[in-house]
Amino acid sequence: MSADRDSMRHLVEELFQPNMPRHPDGSMGAELELIPIRNGSHKRVGIATLDHGPGTADIIRDAAHGRDWREETDAYGAPSWAIPGGGHISYEPGGQIEIASPVFPSGTPLGNFLRTTVAALRESAGQAGISLLATGVDPYNPLEEVPLELHAPRYDAMTSYFDSIGSSGARMMRQTASLQVSVELGEHVMNRWTLLNALAPYLLAAYANSPIYAGKPTGYASYRARLWQTLDRTRTGLAFNSSDPIGAYANFASAAGRILDDDSAHISTLFPEIRPRGYFELRPMDSMEPDRVGEALEFVSALIHDPDVASEAMSVIGDPDPVLLERAATLGRSDTMIDERLKILERLVADSSVTRTK
C-alpha cells in the first residue's frame, strides 16, 4: 500500500471510531432543513433584509426573543443561533434554514425539539408573510432565481467543481432540503454499517417528498435525491463493500474528484447516503413536516436499535443495492418491490413497539 493510500485508510478508520465523549447507544441527533418562500409570489427569501421585505435573519431574531437563542456569526460570516443544550440554527448555501439538534437519548425528545423549534420559526415567519417549506426541493423557483447566499472558500470551490460537471450540484447546494439523522456506531459497528447501507433506498422511498421543481412535475418521487445522484457519482451513492468495508470507503475517498486538497477536508466533501463521522449520518431522506419527522425517527430507531428487528430487517431487504437507490428516487413507494418490503419493515417496527409497551 502506498503512503497516500495508507494515510487515507488511517483517516477512514478514524471515521469508524466513536467520537468522544461517547453517547449511549440509542442516542440520536438530526438536522432538518427548511426552504423559505415569500407568500403570494413564491419567491425565495434571502438571509438579509431587502426593500421588498424582511430576510430570514429577521424572522429568526424575532423567534429568538424570550427563548435564549444566542446570535453568533458562523465560519462563513453569516448569522447563526446557538440554542441551549447544544442545538444550532444556521444556513445552507442557498439560504435554506438548518436546524441542528443536540444529541438526545432517544428519538422522542429529539422529535419534540424539532417540532417546537419549527413551530417557533414558523410563527415568526408567518407574521412576516413567509412560509418555511419542509420539502426536499424548492418547488417554485428555477436555479437562476436562487443565488448562492454563502460565500466562503469551501462553497466557492464546491460551486466551481460541480459547475464543471453540470447543473445538479448548484441546484443541490441552493435548492434542496433534507432530514439527516445521526446515530451511534453501536457495539457491532460493521453490522450496523451494513444494515444502514441496505436500508438507504427504503428510507429514501418511504420519505420521498419532492416531485415538483420550478413549478413542474419532475418525474421523480424525490427530485432532491435525483440531484444528489447526478451531481458527481464519484462522491455520492453507497460507499460499501462487505468484504472490506474500511478499504472500500478508503478507495471511495481516494477515487473521488478533488474539491479541496487536504485529505481531511477532502473526506468532508464526500456525501454517500450513509456517512461515517465517528457516528453514522443517514442522508437518504427529504425534508418533511415535523410530525412526519417523529415517525421517521421512530422507524429508524426501531430498525437499528432493536437487535431482533435489525436481524429480521436484514433478512427482508438483503445486501446494500446501489441500483435500488435510483429506483427509489424515481418511483418511491410506487416501486412494487420496495413498497412490499417497506410494509414488512413497518410491521416489524409496529410489532416491536407493541412488545416494548407490554
N, C-alpha and C positions, 0 to 999 in steps of 0.2 A: 504494500500500500504506500502510495506517495505521501510526502509530508503534508501536502494540501488536503488529500483525502483523509488522512489520519486526523488532521486538525478539524475538518468538517464533521467527521464521525464523533469526535470528542464533544463538539458543541451540541450535536444532536443528542448524544447520551445524556447531557445535562437537561435537555428538554423533557426527558422521561424520568427525571428525578424530582421528587416533590419540593415545591417552594417552602421556604421557612418564613414564618412559623407554619407548621402543618395544621390543617383543619381536619376534624373528624370526617371519616367517610360518610357521605350523605349530605355534606355541606354543598351549597350551590350559590352561584352568583350569576348575574346576567347583565347584558347591555341591550336596551331597547331603543330603537331609533325612530324618530317621527319626522314627517315631511311637512313643513309649514307652508300653507296656501292661504292667500287672501280671499276672503269670502266674496262671492259675486264674480270677480274677474278670474278667479282660479290661478292668478299669477303667483309665482314663488315669492316668498318673503325672505329677504336677506337678514343678516345679523344686525346691521346698523340702521338707525332711523333715516328715512328718506322723506322727500317732500310729500309723497302720496300716503304716508302713514308710518306707524311705529315698526321698528325691526324686532326680531325675536329677542335680542338682548333686553329690550324694554319690557317685554312680557315676562321674561324670566326674573328680571329685577322686581317686577310687581309681585310675582308669585313668591319671591324670597322674603318679602316683608312679613315679619312675625314668625318666620319659620327657621331662622338661624342658619340660612344658607349663606355662606361666606363667599363673596365675589373675589375672584383671583384673575390673573392673566396666565393663559396657558403657554406652552412652549412655542406656539405659532403666533403669539401676540393677540389672540382672541380672548374675549371674556369667558370665564368658566366659573362654576359654583361648587364649592365643597359642601357636602351635606353631612350633618353629624352622624357619626358611626362609620364613616368611610365611603359613603356614596359620592357621586360626582355628576354634574351636568356640564356637557361640553358640546363641541360641534364636529361634524364630519365636513369634508372639504367643500361640499356644495351648500353648506349651511343647515344640513339636517341636524336636528337636536338629538343628542345621545344622552340617555340616562344610564349611568353605570352604577350598579348596586354595590353595597358592601357584600361580604360573604355572610350568608345566613346558614343556620344549622339544617334547614330543610327548604323545600320548595314553597311551603305555605306562607311563612313570613316574607320570603322573597317576593312572592306574588302580591302580597299585601303592600309591600313597599312600592312596587312598580305601579300598582293601582292608585295608591294615594298620591304618588308623585305626578303621574299623568293627569289625574283629576285637578291637582293644583295648577299645573301648567295650562290645562285647557280652560279652566275658569278665567284666568288672566287673558289668555289668547282670545276667548270668545268676546270679552269686553272690548278688545281691540279690533274685532272683525276678522280674526284669523282662525283658521282650522288647523289642527295638528293631526295629519293623516297617519294612521297605523296601517300602512300598506307597503308592499315590497318595492314598488317603483312609483315615481311621480306619474299619476295617470293623466295629467293635463298638458304639461309643457314639453316642447321639443328641447333638445340639448342646447341649442343656440340661445335659448332664453334663460338658461340657468348658468351663471358664471361660476368660476372657481372662487370661493369665498376665502379660503385659507391659503396663503402663500408662504411656504417655507421650503427649504432645500429638499426635504423628503417628498412633499407633494408636488413640487415643480419637477423633480426628477421622475416621479411616477407618471405625471402627465406627459412629459416628453417621451418616455419609454412606451407607454400604452398607445399614444397617438401614432407611433411608428408602426403599430400593428393594425389598428382600426379604431372605430368609434366606441366599442364596448367599454373600454377602460374609462374613458371620460364619463360615459353615462353611469357606470358603476360608482365612480367617485362622487359625482354630483347629484345623482338622481335615485339612488337605491336606499333602502332602509331594511334592517333585519332585526331579528331577535337572536342574540348569541348567548348561549347558556354555557356556563363553566362548571365542571365537576371535578372532584378529586381524582387522582390517578388510581386510587384503590389499592387493595392488598395484592391483587393479581393484575399488574399493570398491563401486560400484553394481552391478557384475555379481554380486559375492558377496551383496549385499543382496537382489537379485532371486532368486538361487538359494536362499538360506536361507528366504525367504518362501514360495517354491514348495515347498520340502521340508517345511515345518512340518506339514501334515496327515499326511504319510507317517511322520515321526518320532513323531507322536502315536499313530498306529495301530500302528506297529511295537513301541512300548514301553508301550502301554496296560496298566495294571496295577491297576485299581481298580473292579471291577464290583460290589463289596459295600459297603453303607453301613448302619450301625446294625443289623447282623445280617441284612439282607435284600438280595436282588438288586435292582439299580437299573435294569436295562435298558440300561445304558451300559457299553461296554468300558472307558472312562475316565470315572468319575464326577467325578474331580478336574477334568478338562477341561470337563465339563459345568457344574460350579460356576463356573469361570472365565468360561465363555461367557455365563452368565446373571447374573453379579454386577453388571455395568454395561457395556453394549455400547458406550458412548462411549469406553472406555479399554482395551478388550481386542480380540482378533482380529488381523487383518492390517492394519497401517497402511502400505499400499503403493499406489503408483501409478507405472507405468513412465514416464509422460511427464514427471513432475516429482517424483522421489522425496523430495527435501528439502521441497518445497512441500506434498506430501501429508502428510508427517509433521508439519509445522508446522500444517496445517489440523486434523489429528487431535488435536494437542495443544490447539489453540485451542478445538475443539469439545467436548473432554472436560469433564465436570462438575467443578467446583472443590471439592477437599477442603482444599487449602492455598492461601493467597493468593499467595505469592511465586511468580513464574514458574518459577524453577529448582526450587523444591520441588514445584511442580505437575507438572513434567515427570517428577519421580521417582515420581509416583503413577500413571504410565501403565504398563500391563502388556501390551503386544502380545506375540504369540507370539515374534517376533524383536525384540529391543530394542537400539537403538544406544546405546552408553555410552562412546564412544572405543574400543570393541571391540564385537563382536556377542554378545549374550547370547541363547542358544537356550533357550526356555522351554516347548516343547510336551510334554516327556517326564515321565511319572510317576516317582516314586522307584522304585528297583529294587535287587535284590541286587548286591553288589559285582562278582561275576563277570560279570553282565549289563552292568554299567556299562562294564567293559573292552570288551565287544563293541560297545556303543553309541558309545564314543569312537573306536574303530577305524572304524566305519561312517561317522560324521560326518566324521572326518579325511580319509578316502579320497575322500569325495564332494566336499569343498570344497578340499582342498589339492593334489589331483592334477588339473592343468588338463584333461587328456583325459577323465578320469572326470567332472569337473564339466560339461564341454561335453556329453558324452553323456547325463548325468543330466537336464540341462535339456531335451534333445530328447525324453526319455521322459516327463517329468512336466508339461511345458508351463508356462504362466504361473501365478503365485500365484492360488489359488482359495479365497476365504473359505467357499464352500459346502462344500468338502471337509472343512473343519475340523469341522463339525457331524457329517458322515457318519463321520469318523474317530473322534470321541468316542463316537458311538453304536455303531458296528459294529466298529471296529478293523479287524483283518485279515479279518473276515468280509465286509467290503465287497469284492466280487469285483474291481472295477477297481483299488482301492487295493492289494489283495494282489498282483495280477498285476504292477503297476508296481513294487511293492516287491521282488518276486522278480527283476525285471530289474536293479534297483539293486543288489541283493545279489550278483548275478552279476558286475556291473561291478566292485564292490568286491573280490570274490574274485579275479577275473582280474587286477586291478591289484596285489593282494598277491602273486600268483604271479610277476608280471613283476618286482616290486621285489626278490624273493628270488633271482632267477636271476643 
